Every structure is written in structure tokens, then in C-alpha cells.
Amino acid sequence: MIKKSKVEWLIIFFLGALFAGVWLYAHWNLSRHPPHHKGPGSVGYEEPTAAGKSIE
């Protein structure tokens, strides 16, 4: 096995920390906003009614 220098370990650590920080920020930010698309099965979805037909 090849021994890694301290510079290589620092690069690996900082790239891992950067990736983790971006991942955590993205998921935290997404969890604060409601979804823009509400499809069937989503909370708050309302069935569309036909525009030309009246419900009697």
C-alpha cells in the first residue's frame, strides 16, 4: 500500500468536508420549501374537474 502524504490527506479531508457541507445545505434548504409540483398521491392534491362539464 502506498503511504499518502499529509497534503494528500488534507485534500481528501477538505473535499469530503466540502461535499458533505454542500449535501447538507441542499437537503436543509429543500426541506424548508414546499414542493412546487403536487401530483396524485401528494398531500393537498385536488382532483381536476373538466372545464366544460358541470357536476350535478
NORHU-V562292 format. One record per backbone hydrogen bond with DSSP energy under -1.0 kcal/mol. NH is the residue of the N-H (numbers start at 1). CO is the residue of the C=O. E is the energy in kcal/mol with one decimal. If there is no record, write none. Layout:
nh=NH co=CO e=E
nh=NH co=CO e=E
//
This chain:
nh=9 co=5 e=-1.9
nh=10 co=6 e=-2.3
nh=11 co=7 e=-2.3
nh=12 co=8 e=-2.4
nh=13 co=9 e=-2.6
nh=14 co=10 e=-2.8
nh=15 co=11 e=-2.4
nh=16 co=12 e=-2.2
nh=17 co=13 e=-2.7
nh=18 co=14 e=-2.4
nh=19 co=15 e=-2.4
nh=20 co=16 e=-2.6
nh=21 co=17 e=-2.5
nh=22 co=18 e=-2.4
nh=23 co=19 e=-2.5
nh=24 co=20 e=-2.7
nh=25 co=21 e=-2.4
nh=26 co=22 e=-2.5
nh=27 co=23 e=-2.1
nh=28 co=24 e=-2.4
nh=29 co=25 e=-2.7
nh=30 co=26 e=-2.4
nh=31 co=27 e=-1.7
nh=42 co=39 e=-2.4
nh=45 co=42 e=-1.6
//
